[in-house]
Amino acid sequence: MRISRIGMLLVVAGLTLVGPTSSALADHPPGPPWTPYRSQPFDAPPGTRCSFGVRGDILRDEELSRTLTTYPDGGIHLQEVIGPLVFRFTNTSTGRSVVRNLSGTGLFDRGTDGSFTLFLVGGHMGAGLASTDPGGPALLYFTGTGHTLVQAADGSRTVIYGKGPVENVCNALAG
């Protein structure tokens, strides 16, 4: 099932990347209407993302999203998210902080059970892993293409690595 969902994301990603030549239209590819999409700041207690507490503050959020497909009940099935997003991550114990540009293009394949797959078409994205997730706890910063975050209905997360570097921001915040 995972392979077919990711395969579908790749097909849709390829279709959405075929865009017009006008620079104004290239910023907002044609298709369904775009609407604001807002990420949320967060506070993660010690041990949930890093061994210390982490706060994520939004410095810039101009993301847009559009629904590409829906379920029969009208719920969002496939959603594209694009645009600028910049976060400041802070170690709440020491005050040390780093800024990361999370701007990019991503596709969400949303399940009816609360699960989702987030596929990085290109650019940057971030993802937190709990201590019970493979490779967790971690606060990951991805650059490139093809990186995928799969969240099951129970909230557990798995990362499938694509092309490009991956940084655990916890290491930068630890000093």
ZIFENFEN-V321903 format. One record per backbone hydrogen bond with DSSP energy under -0.5 kcal/mol. NH is the residue of the N-H (numbers start at 1). CO is the residue of the C=O. E is the energy in kcal/mol with one decimal. If there is no record, write none. Layout:
# ZIFENFEN-V321903
nh=NH co=CO e=E
nh=NH co=CO e=E
This chain:
# ZIFENFEN-V321903
nh=5 co=1 e=-2.2
nh=6 co=2 e=-2.6
nh=7 co=3 e=-2.8
nh=8 co=4 e=-2.3
nh=9 co=5 e=-2.0
nh=10 co=6 e=-2.3
nh=11 co=7 e=-2.0
nh=12 co=8 e=-2.5
nh=13 co=9 e=-3.0
nh=14 co=10 e=-2.4
nh=15 co=11 e=-2.0
nh=16 co=12 e=-2.5
nh=17 co=13 e=-1.5
nh=18 co=14 e=-0.8
nh=18 co=15 e=-0.5
nh=19 co=17 e=-1.1
nh=26 co=22 e=-2.4
nh=27 co=23 e=-1.2
nh=28 co=24 e=-0.6
nh=28 co=25 e=-0.7
nh=35 co=65 e=-2.6
nh=37 co=63 e=-1.9
nh=39 co=37 e=-0.5
nh=42 co=56 e=-1.9
nh=44 co=54 e=-3.4
nh=45 co=43 e=-0.5
nh=47 co=50 e=-2.8
nh=48 co=45 e=-2.0
nh=49 co=45 e=-0.5
nh=49 co=50 e=-0.6
nh=50 co=52 e=-0.6
nh=54 co=44 e=-2.4
nh=55 co=90 e=-2.3
nh=56 co=42 e=-3.0
nh=57 co=55 e=-0.5
nh=57 co=88 e=-2.9
nh=59 co=86 e=-2.9
nh=60 co=86 e=-1.6
nh=62 co=84 e=-2.6
nh=64 co=82 e=-2.8
nh=65 co=35 e=-3.0
nh=66 co=80 e=-2.0
nh=68 co=66 e=-0.5
nh=68 co=78 e=-3.0
nh=69 co=78 e=-1.6
nh=71 co=75 e=-3.0
nh=74 co=71 e=-2.6
nh=77 co=69 e=-2.4
nh=78 co=69 e=-1.5
nh=79 co=108 e=-2.5
nh=80 co=66 e=-2.6
nh=81 co=106 e=-2.9
nh=82 co=64 e=-2.7
nh=83 co=104 e=-0.6
nh=86 co=60 e=-2.7
nh=87 co=100 e=-2.4
nh=88 co=57 e=-3.0
nh=89 co=87 e=-0.5
nh=89 co=98 e=-3.0
nh=90 co=55 e=-2.6
nh=91 co=96 e=-3.1
nh=92 co=53 e=-2.2
nh=92 co=90 e=-0.7
nh=95 co=91 e=-3.0
nh=98 co=89 e=-2.2
nh=100 co=87 e=-2.5
nh=102 co=85 e=-2.8
nh=102 co=100 e=-0.7
nh=104 co=83 e=-1.1
nh=105 co=122 e=-2.7
nh=106 co=81 e=-3.0
nh=107 co=119 e=-2.3
nh=108 co=79 e=-3.3
nh=109 co=107 e=-0.5
nh=109 co=117 e=-2.8
nh=110 co=77 e=-3.5
nh=110 co=108 e=-0.7
nh=111 co=115 e=-3.0
nh=114 co=111 e=-1.0
nh=116 co=151 e=-2.2
nh=117 co=109 e=-1.8
nh=118 co=149 e=-3.1
nh=119 co=107 e=-2.7
nh=119 co=117 e=-0.6
nh=120 co=147 e=-2.9
nh=121 co=105 e=-2.1
nh=121 co=119 e=-0.9
nh=122 co=105 e=-1.4
nh=123 co=144 e=-1.1
nh=124 co=103 e=-1.8
nh=124 co=122 e=-0.5
nh=125 co=142 e=-1.6
nh=127 co=140 e=-2.1
nh=129 co=138 e=-3.2
nh=133 co=130 e=-1.5
nh=134 co=157 e=-0.5
nh=136 co=133 e=-2.5
nh=137 co=129 e=-0.6
nh=138 co=129 e=-1.9
nh=140 co=127 e=-3.1
nh=141 co=167 e=-2.7
nh=142 co=125 e=-3.2
nh=143 co=165 e=-2.1
nh=144 co=123 e=-2.5
nh=145 co=163 e=-2.3
nh=146 co=120 e=-3.3
nh=148 co=160 e=-2.8
nh=149 co=118 e=-2.6
nh=150 co=148 e=-0.5
nh=150 co=158 e=-3.0
nh=151 co=116 e=-3.2
nh=151 co=149 e=-0.5
nh=152 co=150 e=-0.5
nh=152 co=156 e=-2.7
nh=155 co=152 e=-2.1
nh=158 co=150 e=-2.3
nh=160 co=148 e=-2.9
nh=161 co=159 e=-0.5
nh=163 co=145 e=-3.1
nh=167 co=141 e=-2.6
nh=169 co=139 e=-3.0
nh=169 co=167 e=-0.9
nh=171 co=168 e=-1.6
nh=172 co=168 e=-0.7
nh=173 co=169 e=-2.2
nh=174 co=170 e=-1.6
nh=175 co=171 e=-0.7
